[in-house]
Amino acid sequence: STQIEEQSSGRRGRAERSRTDNNSRGTSSVVDSPKRGKEMSASEIFEKYAPAVFKIHAVGGYTSSQGSGFFISSDGVAVSNYHVFEGTTKGYEQIILNDGTVCKVEQVYHYSKEEDFIIFKVALSSKIRYIPIAASSPKVGEKVFTIGSPRGLDNTLSSGEVSQLRDNGDVIQINAPVDHGSSGGVLLNAYGEAIGITSAGIDDSPANLNFAINISILKPYIPRL
């Protein structure tokens, strides 16, 4: 058995990534959303994109974790938080789709422990619903939605606003609820585009301080299919 992180093509830090972003972002057909349509209601977003979100059970040795992930291409390319898989063993994970189908990780394309993301391909028998990636970052005050599996509760929808952009825009602060098990879930804008990966919250804060990784960080590493 092989630890899942050993399948990665490697890691690059923020300084190195910033040198390539201008040339790399927005060049893949998987990356950017098509021309924006009208804003969608929470019900419309959930109905359309809940099938693109899945639950993850990952194990390895004495380590086990539960998180979320979502598809960004119909061929099974998906993203999640690195910490959901950290220390676990490839082949022992369960990718549980919206309809209950259990799949495996076929290939890991890239990961970053520092920036807490992983890009991988799920072994599928047919095409899958996926979430288009936003071409631009959100603004403070924008309406946002999350879909994930907090506490193992599959496909839970929540909503809120962008509270602030932090760490030079790499981190999106939101007031939409994020709980344990939501890690790796999708943060969407009102157009149904993925703008982030939900990653953390401050448990003992009454101010609803929650955070997502800006999806733009991943764009240079998403495979061209």
C-alpha positions as CSV (number, residue, x, y, z in Angstrom):
1,S,0.0,0.0,0.0
2,T,1.1,3.5,-0.7
3,Q,0.4,6.7,1.3
4,I,-1.9,8.8,-0.8
5,E,0.4,11.9,-0.7
6,E,3.2,9.9,-2.4
7,Q,1.2,9.8,-5.6
8,S,1.3,13.5,-6.0
9,S,3.3,15.2,-8.8
10,G,4.9,17.4,-6.1
11,R,4.3,20.6,-4.2
12,R,5.1,24.2,-4.8
13,G,4.8,27.0,-2.3
14,R,3.1,30.3,-2.8
15,A,6.1,32.2,-3.9
16,E,6.8,29.8,-6.8
17,R,3.1,29.5,-7.6
18,S,2.8,33.3,-8.0
19,R,5.4,33.3,-10.7
20,T,3.3,31.0,-12.9
21,D,-0.2,32.1,-12.2
22,N,-0.4,34.8,-14.8
23,N,0.4,32.4,-17.5
24,S,-1.4,29.4,-16.2
25,R,-4.8,30.5,-14.9
26,G,-7.8,30.2,-17.1
27,T,-6.2,28.1,-19.9
28,S,-7.9,24.8,-19.2
29,S,-11.4,23.9,-20.3
30,V,-12.0,22.4,-16.9
31,V,-11.0,25.6,-15.1
32,D,-13.3,28.5,-16.0
33,S,-17.0,28.6,-16.0
34,P,-18.8,29.3,-19.2
35,K,-20.5,32.7,-19.7
36,R,-22.4,33.6,-16.6
37,G,-26.2,33.2,-16.7
38,K,-28.6,34.6,-14.1
39,E,-28.2,34.3,-10.4
40,M,-29.7,31.1,-8.9
41,S,-31.7,30.5,-5.8
42,A,-30.4,28.2,-3.0
43,S,-32.8,25.5,-4.1
44,E,-31.7,25.7,-7.7
45,I,-28.1,25.5,-6.8
46,F,-28.6,22.5,-4.5
47,E,-30.7,20.7,-7.1
48,K,-28.2,21.2,-9.8
49,Y,-24.9,20.7,-8.0
50,A,-25.5,18.5,-5.0
51,P,-24.8,15.4,-7.2
52,A,-21.3,16.8,-7.8
53,V,-20.4,16.8,-4.1
54,F,-19.3,13.6,-2.3
55,K,-18.4,12.3,1.1
56,I,-14.9,11.0,1.9
57,H,-13.9,8.3,4.4
58,A,-10.1,7.9,4.4
59,V,-8.0,5.6,6.6
60,G,-4.4,4.5,7.0
61,G,-2.7,2.9,10.0
62,Y,-4.1,4.5,13.1
63,T,-5.4,7.5,11.1
64,S,-9.0,8.0,9.9
65,S,-10.9,11.0,8.7
66,Q,-14.2,12.0,7.2
67,G,-14.5,15.0,4.8
68,S,-16.0,16.2,1.6
69,G,-15.0,16.8,-2.0
70,F,-16.5,17.8,-5.3
71,F,-16.0,17.2,-9.0
72,I,-14.7,19.9,-11.4
73,S,-14.9,17.8,-14.6
74,S,-17.4,15.2,-16.0
75,D,-14.5,12.7,-16.2
76,G,-14.0,12.6,-12.4
77,V,-11.4,15.2,-11.7
78,A,-12.1,16.3,-8.1
79,V,-10.7,18.5,-5.3
80,S,-10.7,18.4,-1.6
81,N,-8.6,19.5,1.4
82,Y,-5.2,17.9,1.8
83,H,-5.7,17.4,5.5
84,V,-8.7,15.0,4.8
85,F,-6.2,12.6,3.2
86,E,-3.1,13.3,5.2
87,G,-1.4,10.2,6.6
88,T,-4.0,7.9,5.0
89,T,-3.4,5.1,2.5
90,K,-4.4,5.1,-1.2
91,G,-6.8,2.3,-1.9
92,Y,-8.4,2.3,1.5
93,E,-10.4,5.5,1.0
94,Q,-14.1,5.6,0.2
95,I,-15.5,8.2,-2.1
96,I,-19.2,8.1,-1.5
97,L,-21.3,9.7,-4.3
98,N,-24.6,11.4,-3.9
99,D,-26.5,8.2,-5.0
100,G,-24.6,6.0,-2.5
101,T,-22.1,4.6,-5.0
102,V,-18.7,3.9,-3.4
103,C,-15.6,4.7,-5.6
104,K,-11.8,4.9,-5.2
105,V,-9.2,7.5,-6.0
106,E,-7.6,6.5,-9.4
107,Q,-4.9,9.1,-9.5
108,V,-3.5,12.1,-7.6
109,Y,-2.5,15.0,-9.8
110,H,-1.2,17.5,-7.3
111,Y,-1.4,18.4,-3.6
112,S,-0.1,21.1,-1.3
113,K,0.1,20.6,2.5
114,E,0.9,24.2,3.0
115,E,-2.2,25.5,1.1
116,D,-4.3,22.5,2.1
117,F,-5.6,21.2,-1.2
118,I,-5.5,18.1,-3.3
119,I,-6.5,17.4,-6.9
120,F,-7.3,13.9,-7.9
121,K,-9.3,11.7,-10.2
122,V,-12.0,9.4,-9.0
123,A,-12.5,6.1,-10.8
124,L,-16.0,6.3,-12.4
125,S,-18.0,4.1,-14.8
126,S,-19.8,7.0,-16.4
127,K,-19.8,10.8,-16.7
128,I,-20.6,12.7,-13.6
129,R,-22.2,16.1,-12.8
130,Y,-19.5,18.7,-12.0
131,I,-19.2,22.2,-10.8
132,P,-17.7,24.9,-13.0
133,I,-15.0,27.0,-11.5
134,A,-15.5,30.8,-11.3
135,A,-13.2,32.9,-13.5
136,S,-12.8,35.6,-10.8
137,S,-12.6,35.8,-7.1
138,P,-15.6,36.9,-5.0
139,K,-16.1,40.3,-3.4
140,V,-16.9,41.0,0.2
141,G,-20.6,41.0,0.8
142,E,-21.4,38.5,-2.0
143,K,-23.9,35.8,-1.3
144,V,-22.3,32.3,-1.0
145,F,-23.5,28.7,-0.5
146,T,-21.8,25.6,0.8
147,I,-22.5,21.9,0.2
148,G,-20.7,19.3,2.2
149,S,-21.0,16.6,4.8
150,P,-20.7,18.2,8.2
151,R,-20.6,15.6,11.0
152,G,-21.2,13.0,8.2
153,L,-24.5,14.5,7.2
154,D,-24.4,14.1,3.4
155,N,-25.1,17.0,1.1
156,T,-25.9,19.6,3.7
157,L,-26.6,23.1,2.2
158,S,-25.8,26.3,4.0
159,S,-25.6,29.9,3.0
160,G,-24.1,33.2,4.0
161,E,-21.9,36.0,2.7
162,V,-18.2,36.7,2.1
163,S,-17.1,38.4,5.3
164,Q,-13.5,39.2,4.1
165,L,-10.7,38.2,1.8
166,R,-7.5,37.3,3.7
167,D,-3.9,36.3,3.0
168,N,-3.8,38.3,-0.2
169,G,-7.1,36.8,-1.3
170,D,-6.0,33.2,-0.9
171,V,-8.4,32.7,2.0
172,I,-12.1,33.6,1.9
173,Q,-13.7,34.3,5.2
174,I,-17.4,33.5,5.3
175,N,-20.2,33.4,7.8
176,A,-21.9,30.4,6.2
177,P,-21.7,27.5,8.7
178,V,-18.8,25.1,8.4
179,D,-18.4,22.1,10.7
180,H,-16.2,19.0,11.1
181,G,-16.7,16.9,8.0
182,S,-17.4,19.9,5.8
183,S,-13.6,20.1,5.0
184,G,-13.2,19.8,1.2
185,G,-16.7,20.8,0.4
186,V,-17.6,23.4,-2.2
187,L,-18.1,27.1,-1.7
188,L,-20.3,28.5,-4.5
189,N,-21.3,31.9,-5.7
190,A,-24.9,32.9,-6.7
191,Y,-24.2,31.8,-10.3
192,G,-23.5,28.2,-9.2
193,E,-19.7,28.5,-9.7
194,A,-17.1,27.1,-7.4
195,I,-15.2,29.9,-5.7
196,G,-13.6,28.0,-2.9
197,I,-13.0,24.8,-0.9
198,T,-14.5,25.0,2.6
199,S,-11.6,24.2,5.0
200,A,-11.9,25.5,8.6
201,G,-13.9,27.2,11.3
202,I,-13.3,28.6,14.8
203,D,-15.4,26.3,17.0
204,D,-15.7,28.5,20.1
205,S,-16.5,31.8,18.3
206,P,-20.0,33.2,18.4
207,A,-19.2,35.3,15.4
208,N,-19.5,32.4,12.9
209,L,-15.9,32.7,11.7
210,N,-15.4,30.2,8.9
211,F,-12.9,29.9,6.0
212,A,-12.4,28.5,2.5
213,I,-9.4,28.2,0.2
214,N,-9.8,30.4,-2.9
215,I,-10.3,28.1,-5.8
216,S,-8.0,30.3,-7.9
217,I,-5.0,28.8,-6.1
218,L,-5.6,25.4,-7.7
219,K,-5.9,26.7,-11.3
220,P,-2.3,26.3,-12.3
221,Y,-2.3,22.6,-11.3
222,I,-5.6,21.4,-12.7
223,P,-4.9,18.9,-15.6
224,R,-5.8,19.8,-19.1
225,L,-8.2,17.1,-20.3
